[in-house]
């Protein structure tokens, strides 16, 4: 594995220049935080053990109620979403996997690509798990263990030494993200909005007051229609918003969009929660105060009423809410954002 843009930042951990670390984290020796990955740690709630790696464009979010604890010699593939989960030693986590708050994986577990581990799920040692939601298909074999060993150059020893505390020195959101014009259109951002500095906004995009745009987010208004984002919206780590020509993208007030989501040319009603790694496709409409489940896909031109609970691939209505959904534990508050600092 070559990480030519990674440079040592603290101890022997390697944090890519394009990665974002927010808050105080504990990192082990020879940890790799790869390009485009975002770690958000409120009050020291993220730990990555010795010789572990979190690869490109992943998101790791830990809070005091749901910390992230990653063991030693565990590797997360590209575009993983890890929110308040505990993962043991010598685990192999497939690309695009989603681990929700309170999930607990034992030592030596293997997750297939795109596996979803629901909130609160406990997976025993040496399990091989696939699917959305993930289900146990077998216990890891000698062949599985040999593969894990070969990927680690047969270095399987665990280290009994303390981790290094890493804290940035620049307040998160202290500088705006990068704004790009496209043709004759430039982004318009309300004065009270916060764009973390690794966010990028392009073209015909309007962002409303008190909205928070997280690290690594890309919002691209380079087609023939506008992107309109309301007030008090949260668009979190490594999400992408875009649209096809002759369309528009509307995110109403108080929407929360979870890490790693793909939002494309749709209309999302006020107060809706989009859970991590969900996909919402062009010309679809989701009614206000709904919930779109983690990893779900709302297909093109689908329409759903208010307070729908949507899940599946493609998404369908699996329930109806009796009240507005609460902001999830992995969301951002102004108070927690004020306590976060990032590496310079």
HELIX and SHEET records of a PDB file:
HELIX    1   1 UNK A  142  UNK A  151  1                                  10    
HELIX    2   2 UNK A  334  UNK A  339  1                                   6    
SHEET    1   A 9 UNK A   6  UNK A  10  0                                        
SHEET    2   A 9 UNK A  13  UNK A  16 -1                                        
SHEET    3   A 9 UNK A  32  UNK A  33  1                                        
SHEET    4   A 9 UNK A  53  UNK A  54  1                                        
SHEET    5   A 9 UNK A  75  UNK A  76  1                                        
SHEET    6   A 9 UNK A  92  UNK A  93  1                                        
SHEET    7   A 9 UNK A 110  UNK A 111  1                                        
SHEET    8   A 9 UNK A 127  UNK A 130  1                                        
SHEET    9   A 9 UNK A 135  UNK A 139 -1                                        
SHEET    1   B 7 UNK A 116  UNK A 117  0                                        
SHEET    2   B 7 UNK A  98  UNK A  99  1                                        
SHEET    3   B 7 UNK A  81  UNK A  83  1                                        
SHEET    4   B 7 UNK A  59  UNK A  62  1                                        
SHEET    5   B 7 UNK A  38  UNK A  48  1                                        
SHEET    6   B 7 UNK A  20  UNK A  27  1                                        
SHEET    7   B 7 UNK A 164  UNK A 167 -1                                        
SHEET    1   C 9 UNK A 116  UNK A 117  0                                        
SHEET    2   C 9 UNK A  98  UNK A  99  1                                        
SHEET    3   C 9 UNK A  81  UNK A  83  1                                        
SHEET    4   C 9 UNK A  59  UNK A  62  1                                        
SHEET    5   C 9 UNK A  38  UNK A  48  1                                        
SHEET    6   C 9 UNK A  68  UNK A  70  1                                        
SHEET    7   C 9 UNK A  86  UNK A  87  1                                        
SHEET    8   C 9 UNK A 104  UNK A 105  1                                        
SHEET    9   C 9 UNK A 122  UNK A 123  1                                        
SHEET    1   D 2 UNK A 170  UNK A 171  0                                        
SHEET    2   D 2 UNK A 341  UNK A 342 -1                                        
SHEET    1   E 7 UNK A 178  UNK A 180  0                                        
SHEET    2   E 7 UNK A 200  UNK A 203  1                                        
SHEET    3   E 7 UNK A 218  UNK A 221  1                                        
SHEET    4   E 7 UNK A 240  UNK A 242  1                                        
SHEET    5   E 7 UNK A 262  UNK A 264  1                                        
SHEET    6   E 7 UNK A 279  UNK A 280  1                                        
SHEET    7   E 7 UNK A 297  UNK A 298  1                                        
SHEET    1   F 7 UNK A 188  UNK A 189  0                                        
SHEET    2   F 7 UNK A 205  UNK A 207  1                                        
SHEET    3   F 7 UNK A 227  UNK A 229  1                                        
SHEET    4   F 7 UNK A 249  UNK A 251  1                                        
SHEET    5   F 7 UNK A 267  UNK A 268  1                                        
SHEET    6   F 7 UNK A 285  UNK A 286  1                                        
SHEET    7   F 7 UNK A 303  UNK A 304  1                                        
SHEET    1   G 8 UNK A 194  UNK A 195  0                                        
SHEET    2   G 8 UNK A 212  UNK A 213  1                                        
SHEET    3   G 8 UNK A 234  UNK A 235  1                                        
SHEET    4   G 8 UNK A 256  UNK A 257  1                                        
SHEET    5   G 8 UNK A 273  UNK A 274  1                                        
SHEET    6   G 8 UNK A 291  UNK A 292  1                                        
SHEET    7   G 8 UNK A 308  UNK A 312  1                                        
SHEET    8   G 8 UNK A 315  UNK A 320 -1                                        
END                                                                             
